Amino acid sequence: MKEFTLEIRTPEKSLFFDRILSLKVNSLDGKIGVLPQHAPLSAVLSAGDIVYRLESGEEKRNNIKGGFLIVKNNAAYILVD
């Protein structure tokens, strides 16, 4: 099964770091879905849920007030307040 790395962090600490199957976020330009081997991307995130699926198939949600997303080299990095 294909997966990629997701790191969610604040300026102070890492909140999540693991391999996942998919990611959905809300950006200022609309909803973004990320799958393994996604093209490089950067986006400003709006308030809403970060939804990601773990390798086990379990879906997790984190609510944010905004942040930044960077996707590159089969990894996604989210910086939140």
DSSP file (Angstrom, degrees, kcal/mol; ACC not computed):
  #  RESIDUE AA STRUCTURE BP1 BP2  ACC     N-H-->O    O-->H-N    N-H-->O    O-->H-N    TCO  KAPPA ALPHA  PHI   PSI    X-CA   Y-CA   Z-CA
    1    1 A M              0   0    0      0, 0.0     2,-0.3     0, 0.0    54,-0.0   0.000 360.0 360.0 360.0 136.7    0.0    0.0    0.0
    2    2 A K        +     0   0    0     34,-0.1     2,-0.3    19,-0.0     0, 0.0  -0.591 360.0 162.1 -83.8 141.9    1.4    3.4   -0.9
    3    3 A E        -     0   0    0     -2,-0.3     2,-0.3    32,-0.1    18,-0.2  -0.910  20.5-153.3-146.6 173.4    1.7    6.0    1.8
    4    4 A F  E     -A   20   0A   0     16,-2.4    16,-3.3    -2,-0.3     2,-0.3  -0.939  29.8 -92.8-146.4 168.2    3.5    9.3    2.6
    5    5 A T  E     -Ab  19  75A   0     69,-1.6    71,-3.0    -2,-0.3     2,-0.4  -0.653  32.0-168.4 -88.9 137.6    4.8   11.2    5.6
    6    6 A L  E     -Ab  18  76A   0     12,-2.7    12,-1.8    -2,-0.3     2,-0.4  -0.994   4.3-176.6-123.1 131.0    2.7   13.8    7.4
    7    7 A E  E     -Ab  17  77A   0     69,-2.3    71,-3.0    -2,-0.4     2,-0.5  -0.994   2.4-173.2-124.4 126.0    4.0   16.2   10.0
    8    8 A I  E     +Ab  16  78A   0      8,-2.4     7,-3.1    -2,-0.4     8,-1.9  -0.976  22.2 161.5-113.6 125.8    1.7   18.6   11.8
    9    9 A R  E     -Ab  14  79A   0     69,-2.8    71,-2.6    -2,-0.5     5,-0.2  -0.975  34.8-143.6-145.5 157.5    3.5   21.1   14.0
   10   10 A T        -     0   0    0      3,-2.8    71,-0.2    -2,-0.3     5,-0.0  -0.571  49.3 -95.3-100.6 173.8    3.3   24.3   15.9
   11   11 A P  S    S+     0   0    0      0, 0.0     3,-0.1     0, 0.0    70,-0.1   0.779 126.0  43.4 -61.1 -23.1    6.3   26.7   16.2
   12   12 A E  S    S-     0   0    0      1,-0.2     2,-0.3     0, 0.0    -3,-0.0   0.821 122.5  -4.6 -92.6 -34.4    7.0   25.0   19.6
   13   13 A K        -     0   0    0      0, 0.0    -3,-2.8     0, 0.0     2,-0.4  -0.981  67.5 -95.3-158.4 163.4    6.5   21.3   19.0
   14   14 A S  E     -A    9   0A   0     -2,-0.3    -5,-0.3    -5,-0.2     3,-0.1  -0.732  27.2-176.0 -84.8 131.1    5.5   18.5   16.7
   15   15 A L  E    S+     0   0A   0     -7,-3.1     2,-0.3    -2,-0.4    -6,-0.2   0.736  71.3   6.9 -97.2 -29.6    1.8   17.4   17.1
   16   16 A F  E     +A    8   0A   0     -8,-1.9    -8,-2.4     2,-0.0    -1,-0.4  -0.972  56.6 169.1-155.3 137.0    1.8   14.5   14.7
   17   17 A F  E     +A    7   0A   0     -2,-0.3     2,-0.3   -10,-0.2   -10,-0.2  -0.825  33.9 104.3-151.8 110.6    4.5   12.7   12.7
   18   18 A D  E     -A    6   0A   0    -12,-1.8   -12,-2.7    -2,-0.3     2,-0.4  -0.970  68.0 -76.4-169.1 175.4    3.7    9.4   10.9
   19   19 A R  E     +A    5   0A   0     -2,-0.3    36,-0.7   -14,-0.2     2,-0.3  -0.723  50.1 180.0 -87.5 137.8    3.0    7.7    7.6
   20   20 A I  E     -AC   4  54A   0    -16,-3.3   -16,-2.4    -2,-0.4    34,-0.2  -0.848  33.3-138.5-134.0 169.2   -0.5    8.2    6.2
   21   21 A L  E    S-     0   0A   0     32,-3.4     2,-0.3     1,-0.3    33,-0.1   0.769  81.7  -1.5 -97.7 -34.4   -2.6    7.2    3.1
   22   22 A S  E     - C   0  53A   0     31,-0.8    31,-1.8    13,-0.1     2,-0.3  -0.986  55.0-155.6-157.1 161.3   -4.4   10.4    2.3
   23   23 A L  E     -DC  34  52A   0     11,-1.9    11,-3.0    -2,-0.3     2,-0.4  -0.999   4.1-171.4-143.8 137.8   -4.9   14.0    3.5
   24   24 A K  E     +DC  33  51A   0     27,-2.7    27,-2.7    -2,-0.3     2,-0.3  -0.999  16.0 163.4-131.3 131.6   -7.7   16.6    3.1
   25   25 A V  E     -D   32   0A   0      7,-2.3     7,-2.9    -2,-0.4     2,-0.5  -0.929  35.6-118.2-139.6 163.2   -7.4   20.2    4.1
   26   26 A N  E     -D   31   0A   0     20,-0.3    20,-2.3    -2,-0.3     5,-0.2  -0.925  32.8-175.4-104.2 123.9   -9.2   23.5    3.5
   27   27 A S  E >   -DE  30  45A   0      3,-2.8     3,-1.2    -2,-0.5    18,-0.3  -0.618  43.5-102.1-107.9 173.5   -7.1   26.2    1.8
   28   28 A L  T 3  S+     0   0    0     16,-2.1    17,-0.1     1,-0.2     3,-0.1   0.752 125.7  48.2 -64.4 -22.5   -8.0   29.8    1.0
   29   29 A D  T 3  S-     0   0    0      1,-0.4     2,-0.3    15,-0.3    -1,-0.2   0.414 126.8 -81.3 -97.9   0.0   -8.5   28.7   -2.6
   30   30 A G  E <  S-D   27   0A   0     -3,-1.2    -3,-2.8     2,-0.0    -1,-0.4  -0.806  71.6 -23.9 130.8-172.6  -10.7   25.7   -1.7
   31   31 A K  E     -D   26   0A   0     -2,-0.3     2,-0.4    -5,-0.2    -5,-0.2  -0.483  52.9-159.3 -77.7 143.8  -10.3   22.1   -0.6
   32   32 A I  E     -D   25   0A   0     -7,-2.9    -7,-2.3    -2,-0.2     2,-0.4  -0.986   4.8-164.9-125.2 132.3   -7.1   20.2   -1.2
   33   33 A G  E     -D   24   0A   0     -2,-0.4     2,-0.4    -9,-0.2    -9,-0.2  -0.956   7.5-163.9-113.5 136.8   -6.6   16.4   -1.3
   34   34 A V  E     +D   23   0A   0    -11,-3.0   -11,-1.9    -2,-0.4     3,-0.1  -0.980  10.2 174.5-125.1 130.7   -3.2   14.9   -1.1
   35   35 A L    >   -     0   0    0     -2,-0.4     3,-1.1   -13,-0.2   -13,-0.1  -0.774  48.0 -62.3-122.3 169.6   -2.2   11.3   -2.0
   36   36 A P  T 3  S+     0   0    0      0, 0.0    -1,-0.1     0, 0.0   -32,-0.1  -0.192 121.6  18.9 -54.1 145.9    1.1    9.6   -2.2
   37   37 A Q  T 3  S+     0   0    0      1,-0.2    36,-0.1   -34,-0.2   -33,-0.0   0.731  87.2 171.3  64.3  26.9    3.6   11.0   -4.8
   38   38 A H    <   -     0   0    0     -3,-1.1    36,-0.4     1,-0.1    -1,-0.2  -0.313  39.4-100.7 -63.5 148.1    1.6   14.3   -5.0
   39   39 A A        -     0   0    0      1,-0.1    -1,-0.1    33,-0.1    32,-0.0  -0.317  53.3 -79.4 -63.9 152.7    3.2   17.1   -7.0
   40   40 A P        +     0   0    0      0, 0.0     2,-0.3     0, 0.0    32,-0.2  -0.257  64.2 166.8 -55.6 142.7    5.0   19.8   -5.0
   41   41 A L  E     - F   0  71A   0     30,-2.1    30,-3.2    -3,-0.1     2,-0.3  -0.991  25.5-166.8-158.3 145.4    2.5   22.3   -3.6
   42   42 A S  E     + F   0  70A   0     -2,-0.3     2,-0.3    28,-0.2    28,-0.2  -0.993  19.2 166.7-136.1 145.8    2.3   25.1   -1.0
   43   43 A A  E     - F   0  69A   0     26,-2.2    26,-2.7    -2,-0.3     2,-0.5  -0.996  37.5-119.6-155.4 150.8   -0.9   26.6    0.3
   44   44 A V  E     - F   0  68A   0     -2,-0.3   -16,-2.1    24,-0.2   -15,-0.3  -0.845  38.5-138.7 -90.3 127.7   -2.3   28.9    3.0
   45   45 A L  E     -EF  27  67A   0     22,-3.0    22,-1.4    -2,-0.5   -18,-0.3  -0.665  10.7-150.2 -93.2 143.6   -4.8   26.9    5.1
   46   46 A S        -     0   0    0    -20,-2.3   -20,-0.3    -2,-0.3    20,-0.3  -0.509  41.3 -67.7 -99.4 173.6   -8.1   28.3    6.3
   47   47 A A  S    S+     0   0    0     18,-0.4     2,-0.3    -2,-0.2    18,-0.2  -0.305  88.6  75.7 -61.4 143.8  -10.0   27.3    9.4
   48   48 A G  E    S- G   0  64A   0     16,-2.3    16,-3.1    -3,-0.1     2,-0.3  -0.947  79.3 -34.0 147.7-165.7  -11.5   23.8    9.4
   49   49 A D  E     - G   0  63A   0     -2,-0.3     2,-0.6    14,-0.2    14,-0.2  -0.680  32.9-147.4 -93.4 140.1  -10.5   20.2    9.8
   50   50 A I  E     - G   0  62A   0     12,-3.2    12,-1.9    -2,-0.3     2,-0.5  -0.939  26.5-167.3 -93.0 121.9   -7.3   18.5    8.8
   51   51 A V  E     +CG  24  61A   0    -27,-2.7   -27,-2.7    -2,-0.6     2,-0.3  -0.961  12.3 168.2-117.8 125.0   -8.5   15.0    7.8
   52   52 A Y  E     -CG  23  60A   0      8,-2.2     8,-3.0    -2,-0.5     2,-0.5  -0.988  28.0-136.2-139.3 148.7   -6.0   12.2    7.3
   53   53 A R  E     -CG  22  59A   0    -31,-1.8   -32,-3.4    -2,-0.3   -31,-0.8  -0.904  21.7-141.1-107.8 122.8   -6.2    8.4    7.0
   54   54 A L  E >   -C   20   0A   0      4,-3.0     3,-2.1    -2,-0.5   -34,-0.2  -0.243  31.2-101.5 -73.8 166.1   -3.7    6.3    8.9
   55   55 A E  T 3  S+     0   0    0    -36,-0.7    -1,-0.1     1,-0.3   -35,-0.1   0.786 123.8  61.1 -59.1 -27.6   -2.1    3.1    7.4
   56   56 A S  T 3  S-     0   0    0      2,-0.1    -1,-0.3     1,-0.1     3,-0.1   0.614 120.4-110.3 -73.5 -12.0   -4.5    1.1    9.5
   57   57 A G  S <  S+     0   0    0     -3,-2.1     2,-0.1     1,-0.4    -2,-0.1   0.236  73.8 138.7  98.4 -12.0   -7.4    2.8    7.6
   58   58 A E        -     0   0    0     -5,-0.1    -4,-3.0     1,-0.1     2,-0.4  -0.439  48.2-136.1 -68.5 137.4   -8.5    4.8   10.7
   59   59 A E  E     -G   53   0A   0     -6,-0.2     2,-0.3    -2,-0.1    -6,-0.2  -0.829  20.7-168.4 -98.3 133.0   -9.5    8.4    9.9
   60   60 A K  E     -G   52   0A   0     -8,-3.0    -8,-2.2    -2,-0.4     2,-0.4  -0.872   3.1-160.2-118.8 151.9   -8.3   11.2   12.2
   61   61 A R  E     -G   51   0A   0     -2,-0.3     2,-0.4   -10,-0.2   -10,-0.2  -0.993   8.9-176.9-133.9 140.3   -9.4   14.8   12.4
   62   62 A N  E     -G   50   0A   0    -12,-1.9   -12,-3.2    -2,-0.4     2,-0.4  -0.995  20.9-139.9-132.6 128.9   -7.7   17.9   13.8
   63   63 A N  E     -G   49   0A   0     -2,-0.4     2,-0.3   -14,-0.2   -14,-0.2  -0.752  25.5-178.3 -90.8 133.5   -9.5   21.3   13.8
   64   64 A I  E     -G   48   0A   0    -16,-3.1   -16,-2.3    -2,-0.4     3,-0.1  -0.874  34.2-143.1-127.8 160.6   -7.3   24.3   13.0
   65   65 A K  S    S-     0   0    0      1,-0.4   -18,-0.4    -2,-0.3     2,-0.2   0.503  78.0 -55.7 -95.7  -8.5   -7.8   28.1   12.8
   66   66 A G        +     0   0    0    -20,-0.3    15,-0.7   -18,-0.1    -1,-0.4  -0.812  65.9 147.9 150.0 170.7   -5.4   28.4    9.9
   67   67 A G  E     -FH  45  80A   0    -22,-1.4   -22,-3.0    -2,-0.2     2,-0.3  -0.987  41.3 -69.5 166.1-158.5   -1.8   27.6    8.9
   68   68 A F  E     -FH  44  79A   0     11,-2.1    11,-2.1    -2,-0.3     2,-0.4  -0.970  28.3-156.9-132.7 145.2    0.4   26.6    6.0
   69   69 A L  E     -FH  43  78A   0    -26,-2.7   -26,-2.2    -2,-0.3     2,-0.4  -0.982   8.6-178.5-122.7 133.8    0.8   23.4    3.9
   70   70 A I  E     -FH  42  77A   0      7,-2.4     7,-3.0    -2,-0.4     2,-0.5  -0.999   4.2-170.8-128.9 130.1    3.9   22.3    2.0
   71   71 A V  E     +FH  41  76A   0    -30,-3.2   -30,-2.1    -2,-0.4     2,-0.3  -0.985  25.7 133.9-120.0 125.2    4.0   19.1    0.0
   72   72 A K  E >   + H   0  75A   0      3,-2.4     3,-0.9    -2,-0.5   -33,-0.1  -0.955  58.4  14.7-164.9 150.5    7.3   17.9   -1.5
   73   73 A N  T 3  S-     0   0    0     -2,-0.3     3,-0.1     1,-0.3   -34,-0.1   0.860 128.4 -55.2  50.7  45.6    9.3   14.6   -1.8
   74   74 A N  T 3  S+     0   0    0    -36,-0.4   -69,-1.6     1,-0.2     2,-0.3   0.840 118.8 102.6  58.0  37.9    6.4   12.4   -0.8
   75   75 A A  E <   -bH   5  72A   0     -3,-0.9    -3,-2.4   -71,-0.2     2,-0.4  -0.990  56.8-149.9-146.0 150.0    5.8   14.3    2.4
   76   76 A A  E     -bH   6  71A   0    -71,-3.0   -69,-2.3    -2,-0.3     2,-0.5  -0.983  10.0-166.5-122.4 134.5    3.3   16.9    3.7
   77   77 A Y  E     -bH   7  70A   0     -7,-3.0    -7,-2.4    -2,-0.4     2,-0.5  -0.983   2.5-171.1-122.6 126.7    4.2   19.5    6.3
   78   78 A I  E     -bH   8  69A   0    -71,-3.0   -69,-2.8    -2,-0.5     2,-0.5  -0.979   4.4-164.6-121.6 125.7    1.5   21.5    8.1
   79   79 A L  E     +bH   9  68A   0    -11,-2.1   -11,-2.1    -2,-0.5     2,-0.3  -0.948  18.0 172.7-109.0 122.4    2.4   24.5   10.4
   80   80 A V  E       H   0  67A   0    -71,-2.6   -13,-0.2    -2,-0.5   -16,-0.0  -0.818 360.0 360.0-125.0 164.0   -0.4   25.7   12.6
   81   81 A D              0   0    0    -15,-0.7   -71,-0.1    -2,-0.3   -14,-0.1   0.468 360.0 360.0 -70.3 360.0   -0.7   28.2   15.5
